[in-house]
Amino acid sequence: MRSRIGKTALGLLAASALALPASAGAQTTLLSYAVIGDDGVPQRLAGQTMRNMAPQIVVTLGAALSYTLTVTGPDGKLVTPPTHCNPQNPMPVRYEGNGTYTATVVAYTGPNCSGVPLAESGTFEVSAGVGLASDPNTPLLTREPDEFAAVEHRLPLTAVPGADAYDVRYSTNPETRADGRLVGPVRKAFVDPATQTVPIRFRRPGRYTVVARARVNGGAATPWTTPLTLRVYAPFDFKSSSFPDARGPSYRLSVRLRERTARGRVRISVARRWKGRARYRSLGSARIRDGRFTKRFTLRRPGTYRIRYRFEGSETTAPGTVVERVRIRRGSAR
């Protein structure tokens, strides 16, 4: 929402001013003018830098009866509506990119821009930009273990005053063009204005690059943010596990992971009883191939056991631990 200010408040401003010398040596103020900053408060034009993408110039008349006001953008082109005399007050300034904006005011001692003119110019800088963040120490998961729904991750976004909309794009391709855009294929994400976050659900594990920018209707857009790189993992969990060879005392277990791209080795250990303090002993390790692994082991005593599987992680799968409970009964495992 663009800020506005009443004339009563403007009378209290110490803004840029146009003045003519009086006959007694004092000065007569024709008018004063200011730019509305990031906090919505007008301030004198002194070459200051702001992030506001919808700045406005406000004018307070003194002895002047009329005036003209024009603002040019970083490329020297007009960024205020064309007017002949006594323009809209406050005067909106169209954002046309970051850089120096120059406001020129011509005050007149007569009505309809007649009489003695006096011109003055002032500048301000616009340096608008979006910020995206993510905790680098927190691994992102496609979903929680043993769940099917994708996790919704929310990336904090630093908003820009005066922006009308935001563009957020993400891709598994880290390449960018000269202007900061991602090289396709890209997906769109949207900003939740209630929380100033970007909710994204990643369906597949991998390395993602996210960029964002702000824009104004009928104007320009800010530069794209520096690419934010996210590592997204699938959880370490089982799709199924079984004992295809259940004749004891030697058993063979078979496990199928839900993430078929997982690679590496799984350390397996076993402990007696389902409850209480567990004293695990190692059964060795098994290599994951095509999202599956098998392991043969020996248990000579019947009873209840816990089998623990530990995985240290891979490019696509997060580290994790799974504990299964099995019952050994007369030479068979269940």
N, C-alpha and C positions, 0 to 999 in steps of 0.2 A: 504494500500500500504506500502511495506517495504522500510525503508529509506536506502539510499546509500550515500557514501561520497567519494570524490576524494582524490588522494594522496597528492595534493597540500595542502589541508586543514589539512591532517593528520600531516604534518610537523610542524604545529603550536601547536600541542597538548602537554599538560603536562600529559602524561599517564604513566602507569606502565612501567618500563624499565628494561632491562637486561644490565648489564655493567661488563666489565673486568678491573682489575687494569692495568694501563699502567706503563712502566718502569720508568717514571719520577714522578710517584705518582699520576698522574691524572687518570681519568676513561675514558674508551672507551665504548661508547654506542653501543651495538650490535643491539638492536631493541627496540621499544616501542609498547605497545598494549593497546587497550581500548575497551569498550563496548558501543554500541549505545543505548542511553537512550530513555525515553518516548518522548522527544522533538526532536529526530533525531540527537542530537549532541553527538559525542563520549565523554566518560568520563573515567577516570582511574578507575580500579577495586579496590574498597576499601570497599567491603561488603555492598554497598549501595542497597537500595530497589527501584524497579521500577515496573511498571505495564505492560510494553511492552511484548507482547506474541510472538514477533518475533525479539528477540535481535540478534545482530551480533557483532562478535569480529573483530576489524580492527587492522592490524599490519603495522607498519612503520619500514622498514629496516634501520639500521645504518651501523655498521661495519660488521654485520653478512651477510653471503652469502646465508644462507638457514636456514630453521627452520621447526619445527613441531608444531601443535596446536591441542589440544583435549579439549573438554568440557564435563563434566559429570553433570547429573541432580540430583535432590533431592534424587533419589533412587540409585545413584552411577553408573548408566548406561550411556553409551556414547550417547550424543545428538547432535553430529556433524558428518558429513560424514567421513567415514574412509579414511584417506590419509596417504601416506608414507612420503612425503617431499614436502615443499612449497605448502600448501593447498590453496584453493580458498580464495581470499581476497577482500572484507570482508567475514568472515566465518559465515554462518547462523547457529543459534542455535535452535534446535527443542524444542518447549515448551512441557514439560512432567509434568506439574503440578506446583503448587506454592512451593517455597522452595529455598534452596541454590544451586547455580550453580557454579562449579569450573572450571576455565580455566587454563590449564597448557601449557606453551610455552617452547620449548627447542630450543635455538639458537645455530648455528654452525658457526665456523669461516671459514669453507670450503664449496665448492659447494656440492649439492646432499646430504646434511646432513652428511658431513664428517668434520673432524677436531675436535677442542675442543668444547664439548657441555657444555651449561649452562642452567639449568632449573629453572623456577620460576612459582608460581601459584598465582592466585588471585580469589576472589569470588565476586558474586553479588547475591542479593535476587530478586526473582520475586514474586510479590503479586498482581496477576491480578484478577479482579472481575468486574461484571456488576452492575450497579445501576438502580433501577426502582423507579419511584416516582408518586404520585398522590396527589392532594389537598384534604386533609381530610374534609375540610369545604364545599366542593362543591358536592352536591348529584349528582349521575350519573343517567340519565334516559335512559330507553330502547328506547324511542322516544319522540318527542315533543308533547304537548297536541294537539289533533285533527289532528295529522299526522299519516301516516302509516309506513313511512320509518324509519328504525332503526337509531339511532344517532351513528355517528362514534366518539368514544372517543380516544384520543391520549395520551399515557402514555410516559412522557419523559424518555429517556434511556441514561445512562452514558456509552459511548462507551469505548472500550479497545484498546489501540494502538497495532497494529499487528494482530488483530483478523481477521479471514477469514469469519466467519459466526456467527450467533446468534441463539439460541434455546429459544423460548418463549412458555410457556404452561400455560393454565388456566383451572380451574375446579370449580364446585360448591362443591366439596369435599375438605375440608381444610386439610386433612391428608397428611403427607409427609413421605417418606421413610428415612432411615438413611442417605442416600447421598443427601437428599434435594429434590428428585424428588417427584412430586405429585402422589398420589394414584388415579387411574382412576375412572371414565372416564375423559379424558382430551381432550382439543382442542388446536390446534396450532395457534399461531399468528406470524407475521413477522415484521421485523424492516424496516421502511422506511429510507433508508440511506440519503435521501435529507434533512430530518428534524430530524434525530436521535430520532424518536418517534415510538411507537408501536400502530398502529391503531387497535381498537377492536370494534365490534358491538355486543352488548348483546341483544339477542332476548327476553329473559325472565327476570323478576325481580328475585333478590335473592342476596346471599352473594357469591362472587367469590374470589378465591385465584389465584394469578399470580406469576410465578417464571421465571427466565431467566438465561442464561449462555452464555459465548462466547467460541468459539473453533477455532482451527487451523487445516487446512487440513493435514492429516498424523500425527497429534500430539494429544494432550489431550484437554480437556475442563476445563474451570474454575469451581469452585464450583457454585452450584445454589444459586441464591440470597435468602436473607431472604424473606419468603412469604409475598407478598403484598396483603392485604385484601381490597376488594372493595364492597361497598353496592350499588346495582343497583335497582332502583325503576321504576315502571310504573307510568305514569302521572295520575292525577285525571281528567278524562274527561268522557263525556257521549257517549254511543253508540246510545241511543235514549231516548226521554222523551215524555210523552203524558198525556192527561187528560181523562182517560177512563170513569170517572163519571164527566161530565161537566155541570151538572144542578146546577145552583147556588141557593142560595148564598153559599152553601157548595160544595167544589170541592175536588177531589182527584187526586193528580198527581202521576205518576209512572215513575221512572227513571231506566234505565239499563246502568250500567257502562261498559266501554270497558275492564277493568281489573276485571275479575271475582273473583280473589283471595283477593280483597280488603275487609277489615274488619273494624268495628268501627261504629261511628255515624256521621251523617252529620247534621250540624246546618243550618237551613233554615230561611230566613227572606225575607220580601217583602217591596218594596217602590213604591210609585206612580210615574208615568211618566217614559218615556224612557230616557229622557235627563235632564240635569241640576243636581243640588245637590240632592243626594239621602238621604232621612231620613228613614232608614230601621227600621221596627219593627219585632220582632221575631215571627216566626210561630212554634217554638219548634225545635225538632230534630227527625231524623229517623234513625233506625238501618239498616245497610247494611246486607243483607242476600243473599248469592249466587250471588253476583254482582248486586243486585237490592235493591231498597228501594221505599217505598210509603209514602205518607203523605196526610192527609185530612186537609183542612183549609177553612176558611170562608172569603169571600170578598163581601160586600154588595153594593159597588158602582161600576158601570161600568167604563171603562177607560183603560188606558195603565199602566202596572205595570212591575217592575223588580223583579225577584225572584233570590235571592242570595243563593248559596250552598257553605258552607265552610267545608273542611275536614282537620283534623289535622294530617292525615297520619297513616300508619300502616306498618307492616313488609315488605309488597310488594309494597305499593302505596305511592307516595310522597304527602305531604300536597299540597292543592290546593284550588282554588276558581273558581266557574263557575257562571256566571250571565246570566239568560235567560230573554227574553222580551216576555210578554204575553199581550193579549188584552182581557178584560172582556167586553162582549157585550150582554146585555139583558139576563143575567143568563147563559152565556156560556163562557168558557175560550178557547182561541186559542193561 
